[in-house]
């Protein structure tokens, strides 16, 4: 997706027919995040650094509230299962919130687009 525009017809059709809010559920089933399609896509563009987009999304009140409600230990456990971060990196609760948000956005985008394939 470039400039909030779909790259394929399948993506355009799918987006036009979807509700605005998507749910991410962590593998444990103990963490759920509601994220709009536009927000999820803004943080999950393949090949692009999403750091600033994820930080901006995390600052939105509807996302910030959800992240604050999530247990730091639960987020850390979810990220540990991914195996992409070591114990020292996982000690930073704020970065962990950003990491789980990024994962949620990517998951929403990928799972949503897979349904159109």
N, C-alpha and C positions, 0 to 999 in steps of 0.2 A: 504494500500500500504506500503510495507516495502522495504527500500533501493531502492526507485524509481522503484520497480517492482510491477506489479498488483497482488492482492491477489486472484482474481477470473478470470475465463476465460472471463466472460462478461466484466469485467473491461479491460482486455487485448485487446479484440476485439474492444471495444469502443475506447480505446486510439489509437489503430493502424489506425483507420479510421477517426480521428478527425483533424481538422485544429489546428495549434499550438496556436492560440490566441483565447481566450474566452472573452466575455464581461459580466461585472457585471453592472446592472442598479439598482440604489437605488429605493425604493418604490415611491419616489416623481417624478422620471423620470428626475431629474435635475442633477444627478451625475452618470457618467458612467466611468468605469475603464476597460482597456484592459489588460489582464493578460494571460501569457502563461499557458498551462496546467501544465507543470512541476513546474512552480513557484507557481501556485495555490495549487497544491497537496503538495508541500513542507511545506506549512503553514496550512494545514488542515488535518493532520493525526489524526484520532479519538483516543482519550485517551492519546495523547502526548501534553506536554506543547509547544506551538508554539511561545512563546515570542521571542526567539532569531531568529528563522526562519523569523518571520514577520519583525523584525528590519533589518535583512539582505536584505530581499526583498524590503523594503521601501528605502533602500540605493541605489538600482539599478537605474541608470539614467532614464530608461523608466517609472519606477513606481514613482520615486521621482518627476519627472516633472508633472505627472498626479495629484499627491497628492498636490503639490504646487499650481496647477491651480484650485483646488477645494476650494470653499469658506469655511472658518472655521465655519461660521454660518450655512451653509447648512449641513456640516458633523455633527455638533452638533445636529441639528434638526433631522437628520436621526437616530442618536444614541438615542436621547431622545425617539423616537417612539419605539425603542426596549425595553425600560423600564428596562434595566439591569444596568444602571449607574445613580447615583444621580447628582444633580446640581454641587456639588463640584468637582466630578470626571470629569464631562463634561466641566469644565472650562479649562482643560489642552488640548490645541489645538494639540500639538504633539502626545500625547497619543490617542487623538481622531482620528488622521490620521492612527495610527497603528490599532486602533479598527476597523475602517471602512475597512481597507485593509484585516484584518483577516476575517471579515464578508464576504467580497467579495470573498476571496479564498474559504471559506467554502461553500458559495452559488454556486460557479462555480463547485466545486467538487460534491456536493450533487445533484444539478440539472442535471449535465451531467451524473452522474451514474444512476439517476432515469430513464432516457430515455432508458437505456439498460435493465431495469427490466421488 
